[in-house]
Amino acid sequence: MGTSVQVTPLSGVYNENPLSYLVSIDGFNFLIDCGWNDLFDPSLLQPLSRVASTIDAVLLSHPDTLHLGALPYAMKQFGLSAPVYSTEPVHRLGLLTLYDQYLSRKQVSEFDLFTLDDIDSAFQNVTRLTHSQNHHLSGKGEGIVIAPHVAGHLLGGSVWKITKDGEDVIYAVDFNRRKEKHLNGTVLESFVRPAVLITDAYNALNNQPPKQQKQRDRDFVDTISKTLEAGGNVLLPVDTAGRVLELLLVLEEHWSLKSLNFPIFFLTYVASSTIDYVKSFLEWMSDAIAKSFETSRDNAFLLKHVTLLISKNELDKAPDGPKVVLASMASLEAGFSHDIFVEWAADVKNLVLFTERGQFGTLARMLQADPPPKAVKVTMSRRVPLVGEELIAYEEEQSRLKKEEALKASLIKEEESKAFHLPDTNSTDPMVIDTNNKHPSLDGLGQYGSGYRDILIDGFVPSSPSVAPMFPFYENTSDWDDFGEVINPDDYVIKDEDMDQAAMHIGDDINGKLDEGSASFILDTTPSKVISNELTVQVKASLIYMDYEGRSDGRSVKSILAHVAPLKLVLVHGSAEATEHLKQHCLNHVCPHVYAPQIEETIDVTSDLCAYKVQLSEKLMSNVLFKKLGDYEIAWVDAEVGKTENGMLSLLPTSTPAPPHKSVVVGDLKMADFKQFLASKGVKVEFAGGALRCGEYVTLRKVGFTSQKGGVSGTQQIIIEGSLCEDYYKIRDYLYSQFYLL
């Protein structure tokens, strides 16, 4: 049988809950994504709690709460201790996302699910990989190779490829095939016929043809401009460090082009740190941004029209007048966006512009209903200093706790002191030397016994509860050579995690964790409490949704799945209706093995193929002629299967002459590339009616495109049509030159 693969969803199937899946490959357990939602409901994590101790590695795909929000809690409460793998942007921006989540909630509640220290601890030992980098696991995971590839949804977001024994397991959720201002499209289509593909059905029912990027951006800025020109304010509830980056570039470009003076504010607890990090991640962005920086040193995120804010007070001090505010959180459940919505919702001139669907059960999702509600109930909370009797009671309680701690410390110290000075009634004074007593304990001193015997006087008997009045002595057993003492260079190497820890405390530097204002909030030890009151907010402001989610629509998803044509397909994360719709489509048009498991339902998607390892014998390889094909060398081999002395399968030369075989044409010709090649040879060539017209008498036509029904690939042929003339044979030779014959 092939590589054993089992998939067990822990969260995020048949609904839009956070993503978390257990994937076992030959007994090695991967936790792929460890998400939570903005409601932070611990009950969602119960399935994870039951398997956390069995997890061998964690793979993170995107730097938002839905994909990694539960990581600190799982490590703190469930004992999750497996190594974590992600890209550099997912690591850094995910860290900032959770900082923002914690600070937003700590201001309005006694949030205690995790702390900033828990976040630091969870992200401290993350192994960062670059896109397309193969990482070979060791130990229990020997033989498994993992690699992140571009997903196109969020900066650093990844499609994970897990390979063992030549079989690929692909995890691809929240991908986007369209190229955007700051991101390239996904490379998912470059994978063909993996053994298992795990993907989501989130957008399966979204069949509206997507607008062209220029038209979408034009509609977006026109909507905002109309509101500002009418004297209204615009609120965009956004995530901390994900899709907001695309919005910032769209606004920055339009403001520069039109020379607008309306202020734009980006308001999160970590806004400055987010942009500082993003400035250093240009190599992870679109080709256009990278090329611009290479040619003119122009950094797209040197924002000239966007002001970065880290507190609501800074926004309140801004001059009156129309403004655009991008504020976290996108769900409106907490953060600055929640408070600003409550302030601005009652003014008919204002606009709340949603750029992504709100999470299920949140205020944002409620406001996106059709028709939207005319009034909503919200809870307004704020933290205020303790005063009067409450402050006195708090200080008395703190004083009592300090006294208890001091008393405990003194008791512990007293016990230690008693143990140190307690006399031993069974022995004489420890300083008295009895030359007639040979204490047997000296013979059992272990590896340092000889060292002790060198300095202790025979007959010295220390009392058992006391500390011997002698410093311990260890014999130096270092190795020496002609140049001096032999040292181990590894003892003097500064580890990467130590450098990261040091860099995290630099403050405003690029590696600093928090903005100065956020740090001051954390360090503020003023006694305080949270007060809350419920309000009914009249929603008179305009509510508009425009799709900037950065996910492929339903038609694109189906097209990509048909192209990839996996042997087995597992569907996760999407409404029940969307999941069933995509399942039926894939059964009819993609592959016969489509699964949509429930929570904690384990499905076996082990490949039906058999994989064998064979050794190529030297006798066989000495007579093989290779031909270079791109980065590879290929050859046709006729051989017999035998066994080596140690029992391993081996390919040996045939004992009888091999029968001749039909020539095999190897290569994948793109008509557009061949058109350019012919033009370079002086042939007049053009596309006409789906065919390539070469000169006056010859036409090339590509037919028999891949048919994906049942997952079977069809044969592709290139047909040469035309009269038998000199041009015909010349173009045929040019065509043959584009392939390799075996």
SULDA-V729741 format. One record per residue. N is the residue number from 1. SS is DSSP state (A for helix, B for strand, O for the rest). PHI is phi in whole degrees, 0 to 359 (NA if undefined). PSI is psi in degrees with one decimal (* if undefined). Layout:
# SULDA-V729741
<<N,SS,PHI,PSI> <N,SS,PHI,PSI>>
This chain:
# SULDA-V729741
<<1,O,NA,166.0> <2,O,278,-168.5> <3,O,298,131.2> <4,O,286,125.1> <5,B,227,124.0> <6,B,235,141.1> <7,B,238,129.1> <8,B,230,108.7> <9,B,291,134.1> <10,B,256,-20.2> <11,B,190,149.7> <12,O,86,49.5> <13,O,224,142.2> <14,O,57,22.1> <15,O,196,-177.4> <16,O,254,25.8> <17,O,292,170.1> <18,O,304,158.7> <19,O,264,130.0> <20,B,195,120.3> <21,B,220,138.1> <22,B,261,119.8> <23,B,240,118.3> <24,B,254,124.7> <25,B,238,108.5> <26,O,51,43.2> <27,O,85,-5.6> <28,B,267,120.7> <29,B,264,116.4> <30,B,262,133.8> <31,B,261,110.8> <32,B,259,111.7> <33,B,71,148.6> <34,B,216,67.7> <35,O,270,163.6> <36,O,217,169.4> <37,O,247,178.9> <38,O,287,-7.8> <39,O,273,-16.0> <40,O,49,56.6> <41,O,271,111.5> <42,A,298,-23.8> <43,A,296,-24.5> <44,A,294,-20.2> <45,A,262,5.2> <46,A,301,-44.0> <47,A,301,-37.0> <48,A,294,-38.2> <49,A,298,-28.4> <50,A,280,-15.8> <51,A,238,-1.2> <52,A,304,-37.4> <53,A,288,-15.1> <54,A,263,-2.9> <55,O,282,135.0> <56,O,259,-24.6> <57,B,201,149.7> <58,B,241,130.0> <59,B,246,127.7> <60,O,251,132.2> <61,O,261,-34.8> <62,O,218,152.7> <63,O,269,45.8> <64,O,233,170.7> <65,A,298,-36.7> <66,A,296,-19.6> <67,A,250,-22.4> <68,A,218,8.5> <69,O,297,-25.2> <70,O,266,1.0> <71,A,300,-49.0> <72,A,299,-41.1> <73,A,294,-42.6> <74,A,295,-38.8> <75,A,289,-33.4> <76,A,281,-44.9> <77,A,262,-32.1> <78,O,257,-3.5> <79,O,75,22.3> <80,O,293,121.1> <81,O,226,13.8> <82,O,288,153.8> <83,B,297,147.5> <84,B,245,139.8> <85,B,234,137.2> <86,B,197,176.7> <87,B,277,167.2> <88,A,299,-47.2> <89,A,297,-37.9> <90,A,297,-39.6> <91,A,296,-52.6> <92,A,290,-47.8> <93,A,286,-30.6> <94,A,295,-39.0> <95,A,300,-47.5> <96,A,294,-36.1> <97,A,300,-44.4> <98,A,287,-31.5> <99,A,302,-47.3> <100,A,296,-40.8> <101,A,299,-47.0> <102,A,297,-49.0> <103,A,295,-36.5> <104,A,297,-38.5> <105,A,277,-32.5> <106,A,294,-26.4> <107,O,287,-23.6> <108,O,236,5.5> <109,O,199,169.7> <110,O,270,63.4> <111,O,293,121.8> <112,O,226,16.1> <113,O,290,-34.7> <114,O,202,164.0> <115,O,241,175.0> <116,A,298,-34.9> <117,A,295,-37.6> <118,A,296,-39.6> <119,A,297,-46.8> <120,A,301,-44.0> <121,A,296,-39.5> <122,A,294,-34.9> <123,A,261,2.6> <124,O,292,-39.2> <125,O,246,35.8> <126,B,285,131.6> <127,B,273,119.5> <128,B,263,129.7> <129,B,243,155.7> <130,O,266,161.9> <131,O,299,136.4> <132,O,72,9.3> <133,O,276,124.0> <134,O,277,127.3> <135,B,241,119.3> <136,B,270,122.8> <137,O,282,158.1> <138,O,233,177.8> <139,A,67,-127.0> <140,A,299,-29.5> <141,A,267,17.5> <142,O,306,130.4> <143,O,95,-9.7> <144,B,264,134.6> <145,B,239,129.3> <146,B,244,148.2> <147,B,206,129.8> <148,B,272,143.5> <149,B,229,159.7> <150,B,299,128.7> <151,O,260,-31.7> <152,O,85,5.8> <153,O,263,-55.0> <154,O,234,159.4> <155,O,300,122.5> <156,O,82,-5.4> <157,O,300,145.4> <158,B,228,145.2> <159,B,264,121.9> <160,B,267,132.4> <161,B,246,123.4> <162,B,245,123.5> <163,B,238,134.6> <164,B,212,131.6> <165,O,52,40.4> <166,O,80,-1.1> <167,B,254,135.3> <168,B,255,134.3> <169,B,247,118.0> <170,B,253,129.4> <171,B,248,110.1> <172,B,225,98.2> <173,O,238,151.4> <174,O,53,57.7> <175,O,253,162.1> <176,O,219,120.9> <177,O,277,-15.6> <178,O,276,138.9> <179,O,281,135.3> <180,O,241,-175.9> <181,O,299,-42.8> <182,O,250,-1.3> <183,O,222,146.3> <184,O,278,163.2> <185,O,286,168.2> <186,O,292,157.0> <187,O,255,15.7> <188,A,304,-35.7> <189,A,293,-12.3> <190,A,282,-13.0> <191,O,268,129.2> <192,O,235,127.6> <193,O,53,56.5> <194,O,290,159.9> <195,O,296,-41.4> <196,B,219,135.8> <197,B,236,123.5> <198,B,254,118.0> <199,B,218,171.6> <200,B,254,159.7> <201,O,248,21.9> <202,O,302,-41.3> <203,O,252,18.1> <204,O,299,-30.0> <205,O,265,-0.9> <206,O,273,88.6> <207,O,257,9.8> <208,O,289,130.5> <209,O,299,127.6> <210,O,293,145.1> <211,O,288,154.3> <212,O,298,147.2> <213,A,304,-42.9> <214,A,297,-41.4> <215,A,292,-40.4> <216,A,297,-46.4> <217,A,296,-37.2> <218,A,295,-44.1> <219,A,297,-38.4> <220,A,297,-52.1> <221,A,287,-30.6> <222,A,295,-41.1> <223,A,298,-42.9> <224,A,292,-43.6> <225,A,298,-41.0> <226,A,299,-41.8> <227,A,295,-43.9> <228,A,295,-42.1> <229,A,292,-23.2> <230,O,272,3.7> <231,O,91,12.0> <232,O,260,166.1> <233,O,259,154.0> <234,B,239,124.7> <235,B,251,125.3> <236,B,246,103.4> <237,B,290,121.9> <238,B,228,167.8> <239,O,280,176.1> <240,O,285,-45.2> <241,O,209,32.6> <242,O,244,-104.4> <243,O,293,-17.0> <244,A,300,-26.5> <245,A,295,-38.8> <246,A,295,-41.2> <247,A,296,-40.1> <248,A,298,-41.3> <249,A,292,-38.8> <250,A,297,-46.4> <251,A,293,-42.6> <252,A,300,-44.3> <253,A,295,-43.1> <254,A,292,-41.4> <255,A,297,-38.9> <256,A,292,-39.8> <257,A,292,-41.2> <258,A,263,-2.5> <259,O,53,49.1> <260,O,279,151.5> <261,O,249,-2.0> <262,O,294,132.8> <263,B,287,145.3> <264,B,241,129.6> <265,B,239,133.8> <266,B,251,110.8> <267,B,241,104.3> <268,O,215,168.5> <269,O,291,-16.7> <270,O,233,28.0> <271,A,302,-47.3> <272,A,295,-44.4> <273,A,296,-38.1> <274,A,301,-50.9> <275,A,292,-35.4> <276,A,299,-44.9> <277,A,296,-46.1> <278,A,300,-36.0> <279,A,302,-27.2> <280,O,265,2.9> <281,O,251,29.3> <282,A,297,-30.5> <283,A,291,-13.8> <284,A,268,-1.7> <285,O,261,-167.8> <286,O,294,160.8> <287,A,298,-35.4> <288,A,296,-42.2> <289,A,293,-43.5> <290,A,296,-41.5> <291,A,293,-39.2> <292,A,298,-39.5> <293,A,289,-37.1> <294,A,293,-37.2> <295,A,274,-40.4> <296,A,237,5.4> <297,O,57,30.7> <298,O,267,112.8> <299,O,271,118.6> <300,O,299,-23.0> <301,O,258,20.4> <302,O,277,83.1> <303,O,284,119.7> <304,O,264,-21.9> <305,O,248,0.5> <306,B,247,128.0> <307,B,261,130.0> <308,B,268,124.8> <309,B,237,151.1> <310,O,234,7.1> <311,O,209,153.2> <312,A,293,-29.9> <313,A,298,-37.4> <314,A,296,-37.9> <315,A,292,-39.4> <316,A,296,-27.5> <317,O,277,-9.2> <318,O,294,149.5> <319,O,302,146.9> <320,O,296,155.1> <321,O,130,169.2> <322,O,300,141.1> <323,B,206,160.4> <324,B,248,128.4> <325,B,235,120.8> <326,B,259,111.8> <327,B,229,143.1> <328,B,274,148.4> <329,O,255,157.1> <330,O,293,-24.4> <331,O,279,-13.6> <332,O,65,13.0> <333,O,282,-26.0> <334,O,200,-178.3> <335,O,84,-175.2> <336,A,293,-33.2> <337,A,299,-35.0> <338,A,298,-48.7> <339,A,292,-40.0> <340,A,293,-38.0> <341,A,300,-44.4> <342,A,299,-37.5> <343,A,287,-38.1> <344,A,262,-13.4> <345,O,296,-28.8> <346,O,279,-8.3> <347,O,265,121.0> <348,O,294,-20.7> <349,O,282,-19.0> <350,O,278,163.1> <351,B,227,131.4> <352,B,252,112.9> <353,B,251,109.4> <354,B,272,135.0> <355,O,246,1.7> <356,O,207,154.9> <357,O,293,134.1> <358,O,292,150.4> <359,O,296,149.5> <360,O,300,132.9> <361,O,85,5.8> <362,O,258,167.5> <363,A,298,-38.5> <364,A,299,-42.7> <365,A,295,-37.2> <366,A,296,-40.3> <367,A,286,-19.1> <368,O,272,3.6> <369,O,293,157.9> <370,O,239,110.4> <371,O,279,156.9> <372,O,290,154.3> <373,O,292,149.3> <374,O,274,-17.8> <375,B,208,145.7> <376,B,225,148.9> <377,B,266,130.1> <378,B,229,156.9> <379,B,253,121.5> <380,B,259,122.7> <381,B,233,149.0> <382,B,206,156.0> <383,B,261,128.3> <384,B,233,149.6> <385,B,293,148.3> <386,O,285,142.2> <387,O,221,163.1> <388,A,62,-136.7> <389,A,297,-35.5> <390,A,298,-41.5> <391,A,294,-42.8> <392,A,298,-44.1> <393,A,296,-40.1> <394,A,297,-45.4> <395,A,294,-37.6> <396,A,295,-40.5> <397,A,295,-42.1> <398,A,295,-39.1> <399,A,296,-42.2> <400,A,298,-42.8> <401,A,296,-40.1> <402,A,296,-40.5> <403,A,296,-40.9> <404,A,297,-41.9> <405,A,295,-41.3> <406,A,296,-39.9> <407,A,295,-43.2> <408,A,299,-42.4> <409,A,296,-41.2> <410,A,293,-38.3> <411,A,295,-42.1> <412,A,298,-41.5> <413,A,294,-37.8> <414,A,293,-41.2> <415,A,298,-42.2> <416,A,296,-39.4> <417,A,295,-41.0> <418,A,297,-41.7> <419,A,296,-32.2> <420,A,286,-39.9> <421,A,257,0.2> <422,O,297,124.8> <423,O,287,150.5> <424,O,259,110.6> <425,O,289,-15.5> <426,O,268,-0.6> <427,O,223,167.0> <428,O,276,-178.6> <429,O,305,129.4> <430,O,299,-17.5> <431,O,270,-3.7> <432,O,272,132.0> <433,B,261,123.5> <434,O,255,103.9> <435,O,287,-13.6> <436,O,269,-8.5> <437,O,256,116.8> <438,O,262,103.4> <439,O,287,124.5> <440,A,293,-20.3> <441,A,296,-21.1> <442,A,292,-20.9> <443,A,279,-10.9> <444,A,244,33.8> <445,O,279,4.1> <446,A,74,-144.9> <447,A,290,-17.1> <448,A,255,12.8> <449,A,302,-47.2> <450,A,297,-34.4> <451,A,295,-43.0> <452,A,295,-40.4> <453,A,296,-24.4> <454,A,292,-29.7> <455,A,247,-16.4> <456,O,270,141.0> <457,O,280,132.6> <458,O,305,132.9> <459,O,98,-12.4> <460,B,291,127.0> <461,O,235,98.2> <462,O,286,143.9> <463,O,290,143.7> <464,O,298,-39.1> <465,O,276,-6.7> <466,O,260,163.1> <467,O,271,130.2> <468,O,300,134.9> <469,O,284,56.2> <470,O,205,133.2> <471,O,292,140.9> <472,O,294,146.6> <473,O,237,130.9> <474,O,237,130.2> <475,O,288,133.7> <476,O,283,114.3> <477,O,249,28.2> <478,O,296,150.0> <479,O,274,145.3> <480,B,232,148.1> <481,B,230,-165.4> <482,O,296,-20.9> <483,O,257,0.6> <484,B,125,-158.7> <485,B,290,135.5> <486,O,280,124.9> <487,O,247,160.1> <488,O,259,112.5> <489,A,301,-27.2> <490,A,296,-24.5> <491,A,291,-15.9> <492,A,248,7.2> <493,O,272,130.3> <494,O,280,119.6> <495,O,290,151.2> <496,A,301,-40.3> <497,A,292,-31.5> <498,A,292,-39.1> <499,A,295,-39.8> <500,A,297,-42.2> <501,A,298,-41.9> <502,A,294,-41.0> <503,A,292,-26.8> <504,O,292,-14.9> <505,O,253,21.0> <506,O,280,-17.8> <507,O,94,-113.1> <508,O,277,-1.9> <509,O,293,167.7> <510,O,302,-31.7> <511,O,270,2.3> <512,O,293,147.6> <513,O,277,-44.8> <514,O,234,154.8> <515,O,291,158.6> <516,A,301,-41.8> <517,A,295,-41.5> <518,A,294,-39.6> <519,A,296,-39.3> <520,A,295,-33.5> <521,A,295,-40.5> <522,A,294,-40.9> <523,A,281,-7.4> <524,O,287,110.6> <525,O,258,15.5> <526,O,298,127.9> <527,O,304,132.0> <528,B,212,171.0> <529,B,216,164.0> <530,B,256,127.6> <531,B,245,140.0> <532,B,228,150.6> <533,B,209,145.8> <534,B,270,137.1> <535,B,234,152.0> <536,B,254,114.7> <537,B,261,123.7> <538,B,281,120.7> <539,O,266,97.0> <540,O,251,-17.2> <541,O,293,155.3> <542,B,290,139.4> <543,B,240,117.9> <544,B,229,140.0> <545,B,247,128.0> <546,O,231,131.8> <547,O,284,104.4> <548,O,235,30.8> <549,O,291,-27.0> <550,O,73,37.4> <551,O,238,148.4> <552,O,294,141.9> <553,O,283,174.4> <554,A,302,-42.3> <555,A,295,-40.8> <556,A,293,-40.7> <557,A,301,-46.6> <558,A,296,-40.1> <559,A,296,-43.0> <560,A,294,-43.5> <561,A,298,-38.2> <562,A,295,-36.4> <563,A,288,-43.2> <564,A,292,-38.4> <565,O,50,63.0> <566,O,292,155.5> <567,O,290,-36.7> <568,B,221,142.0> <569,B,233,131.8> <570,B,242,124.8> <571,B,257,132.9> <572,B,222,174.1> <573,O,45,91.5> <574,O,171,158.8> <575,O,300,160.5> <576,A,301,-40.8> <577,A,295,-45.4> <578,A,295,-39.7> <579,A,296,-46.5> <580,A,294,-37.5> <581,A,298,-48.1> <582,A,291,-33.5> <583,A,298,-46.8> <584,A,294,-39.3> <585,A,299,-44.7> <586,A,290,-35.0> <587,A,298,-34.3> <588,A,275,-28.5> <589,A,231,-10.0> <590,O,244,-63.1> <591,O,203,157.6> <592,O,280,-9.7> <593,O,246,93.9> <594,B,237,129.1> <595,B,237,145.4> <596,O,222,79.1> <597,O,288,159.3> <598,O,271,174.5> <599,O,300,131.7> <600,O,64,14.4> <601,O,268,118.9> <602,B,270,125.1> <603,B,246,140.3> <604,B,264,113.8> <605,O,244,33.0> <606,O,301,137.5> <607,O,295,143.7> <608,O,281,-9.3> <609,O,280,155.5> <610,O,254,133.7> <611,O,244,133.3> <612,O,232,143.8> <613,O,263,127.5> <614,O,233,150.3> <615,B,259,134.5> <616,B,271,115.7> <617,O,290,153.8> <618,A,296,-36.2> <619,A,299,-39.4> <620,A,290,-47.2> <621,A,290,-24.0> <622,O,292,-18.7> <623,O,249,11.1> <624,O,266,131.7> <625,O,255,116.4> <626,O,270,148.7> <627,B,239,136.4> <628,B,281,129.7> <629,B,230,98.0> <630,O,64,-122.7> <631,O,271,1.5> <632,B,241,165.2> <633,B,239,132.8> <634,B,235,157.3> <635,O,200,154.7> <636,O,267,132.0> <637,O,233,129.1> <638,O,253,123.9> <639,B,208,167.4> <640,B,246,147.6> <641,B,270,126.1> <642,B,226,-164.6> <643,B,229,146.1> <644,O,276,177.8> <645,O,298,-32.4> <646,O,271,10.5> <647,O,89,1.8> <648,O,279,143.2> <649,B,295,141.0> <650,B,218,144.7> <651,B,267,122.8> <652,B,243,157.4> <653,B,301,148.3> <654,O,293,142.3> <655,O,282,-22.8> <656,O,237,156.0> <657,O,303,133.5> <658,O,286,141.0> <659,O,294,150.7> <660,O,294,149.6> <661,O,240,156.3> <662,O,293,145.8> <663,O,297,138.7> <664,O,251,125.3> <665,B,267,122.0> <666,B,246,130.2> <667,O,144,162.1> <668,O,229,100.8> <669,O,274,129.4> <670,O,260,126.5> <671,A,300,-35.4> <672,A,296,-40.1> <673,A,292,-39.7> <674,A,293,-32.7> <675,A,299,-45.6> <676,A,295,-37.2> <677,A,297,-45.8> <678,A,295,-38.7> <679,A,298,-36.9> <680,A,292,-20.6> <681,O,267,5.7> <682,O,86,13.4> <683,O,270,131.9> <684,O,284,118.8> <685,B,219,145.1> <686,B,201,155.1> <687,B,276,136.9> <688,B,208,119.9> <689,O,60,36.5> <690,O,79,4.1> <691,B,237,164.4> <692,B,258,113.1> <693,B,268,120.1> <694,B,247,111.4> <695,O,67,-149.2> <696,O,263,-22.0> <697,O,239,-8.5> <698,B,240,138.5> <699,B,227,136.4> <700,B,251,135.2> <701,B,224,132.3> <702,B,260,121.6> <703,B,230,168.0> <704,O,72,48.6> <705,O,296,159.7> <706,O,304,128.8> <707,O,259,122.5> <708,O,262,2.3> <709,A,297,126.8> <710,A,74,5.3> <711,A,76,17.5> <712,O,259,128.9> <713,O,276,135.6> <714,O,272,170.3> <715,O,275,136.8> <716,O,256,134.5> <717,B,231,149.1> <718,B,246,119.0> <719,B,257,131.3> <720,B,260,121.9> <721,B,243,138.6> <722,B,151,169.8> <723,O,284,152.0> <724,O,284,98.2> <725,O,221,-179.3> <726,A,300,-42.9> <727,A,298,-37.7> <728,A,301,-51.3> <729,A,292,-34.4> <730,A,294,-44.7> <731,A,290,-34.2> <732,A,296,-40.5> <733,A,296,-41.7> <734,A,300,-39.6> <735,A,294,-45.4> <736,A,299,-32.0> <737,O,293,-15.8> <738,O,275,-5.6> <739,O,238,169.3> <740,B,244,133.3> <741,B,256,127.4> <742,O,245,*>>
